[in-house]
Amino acid sequence: MIDINKSIEELENDYWGEPKLNSYVIIITTCHKARQKPLKFLSNEEIRCLIRQKIGLRFILPIAVDILKNEPLIDITYFEGDLLLTLLRLDIKDWEHNQDELKHFTVIIQSNRSLIEKCEEITSRLIEKYV
């Protein structure tokens, strides 16, 4: 069981310090700050951003899959289905420590496939990778 009262930094025992700002300032700053927050206080956008950057996946994927259980095409920041798309873009190896969540994610996709296929941003190639 993951302790949602702890931050990714605490769970990984890996403290990054202040970001070195040179490019992608918003992404870097968001990820650095999000790593320092207890998991239970992360916003959906911080979760999406951390997954996109493959940071703390072991701890973040369970939260993301739980969000998708209730609303598979949730619009986090950019468009309907942006969190789902972020997870679909992961490699299967990125789920290495989250096999149960991978199974749940696959069920979400299979159960909502016709709805998901209507989303313009999500290609059938990405869906096929998980079904």
C-alpha positions in Angstrom: 0.0 0.0 0.0 1.3 3.4 -1.0 1.4 6.1 1.8 -0.4 9.0 0.1 0.8 11.2 3.0 4.3 11.1 1.6 5.8 12.8 -1.4 7.5 11.1 -4.3 10.8 12.4 -3.0 10.1 10.8 0.4 8.9 7.5 -1.2 11.9 7.3 -3.5 14.3 8.8 -0.9 15.6 11.0 -3.8 15.7 14.7 -3.3 16.3 16.8 -6.4 16.6 20.2 -4.8 15.8 23.4 -6.8 15.3 23.0 -10.5 18.0 24.1 -12.9 16.0 26.3 -15.3 17.1 26.3 -18.9 14.2 25.1 -21.0 10.6 23.9 -20.5 10.5 26.1 -17.4 6.9 25.4 -16.6 7.2 21.6 -16.9 10.4 21.5 -14.9 9.0 23.7 -12.1 5.7 21.8 -12.0 7.4 18.4 -11.7 9.9 19.6 -9.1 7.2 21.1 -6.9 4.9 18.1 -7.5 7.6 15.7 -6.3 7.7 17.5 -3.0 4.0 17.3 -2.3 2.3 14.5 -0.4 0.5 12.4 -3.1 -2.9 13.1 -1.7 -2.4 16.8 -2.5 -1.4 16.4 -6.1 -3.7 18.0 -8.6 -4.9 16.1 -11.6 -2.7 18.3 -13.8 0.4 17.5 -11.7 -0.4 13.8 -12.0 -0.7 14.1 -15.8 2.5 16.1 -16.0 4.5 13.6 -13.8 3.3 10.7 -15.9 4.2 12.5 -19.1 7.7 13.0 -17.8 7.8 9.4 -16.3 8.5 10.6 -12.8 7.3 8.6 -9.8 5.3 6.2 -12.0 5.2 3.5 -9.3 3.3 5.9 -7.1 1.4 8.0 -9.6 -0.1 5.3 -11.9 -2.4 3.9 -9.2 -3.9 7.4 -8.7 -4.3 8.0 -12.4 -6.0 4.6 -13.0 -8.3 5.3 -10.2 -9.3 8.7 -11.7 -9.9 7.0 -15.1 -12.2 4.4 -13.5 -14.7 7.1 -12.8 -14.2 9.1 -15.9 -12.2 7.5 -18.7 -12.2 10.6 -20.9 -11.6 13.2 -18.1 -10.4 16.6 -19.4 -7.5 17.5 -17.2 -5.9 20.4 -19.0 -6.0 20.3 -22.8 -8.8 18.2 -24.1 -11.2 15.4 -23.3 -9.2 12.2 -22.8 -5.8 13.9 -22.1 -5.0 11.8 -19.0 -6.0 8.7 -20.8 -3.8 9.6 -23.8 -0.9 10.2 -21.5 -1.2 6.7 -20.1 -1.7 5.2 -23.5 1.6 6.8 -24.6 3.6 4.9 -21.9 5.6 1.9 -22.9 4.5 -1.4 -21.4 7.8 -1.5 -19.5 6.7 1.7 -17.7 4.1 -0.4 -15.9 6.7 -2.8 -14.5 5.9 -2.0 -10.9 2.2 -1.6 -11.5 0.9 -4.8 -13.0 -2.4 -4.7 -11.1 -3.0 -1.1 -12.4 -2.1 -2.2 -15.9 -4.8 -4.9 -15.7 -7.3 -2.3 -14.5 -6.2 0.1 -17.1 -6.7 -2.5 -19.8 -10.2 -3.2 -18.5 -11.0 0.5 -18.6 -10.0 0.7 -22.2 -11.8 -2.5 -23.2 -15.0 -1.4 -21.4 -15.0 2.1 -22.9 -13.4 1.3 -26.3 -16.2 2.7 -28.5 -16.3 5.9 -26.5 -12.5 6.2 -26.5 -12.4 5.7 -30.3 -14.5 8.8 -30.8 -11.8 10.9 -29.3 -9.8 12.5 -32.1 -6.5 12.7 -30.3 -6.4 9.0 -29.5 -5.3 6.7 -32.3 -6.4 3.1 -32.7 -2.6 2.2 -32.7 -2.3 3.4 -29.1 -5.5 1.6 -28.1 -4.3 -1.7 -29.7 -1.2 -1.7 -27.6 -3.3 -2.3 -24.5 -6.1 -4.6 -25.7 
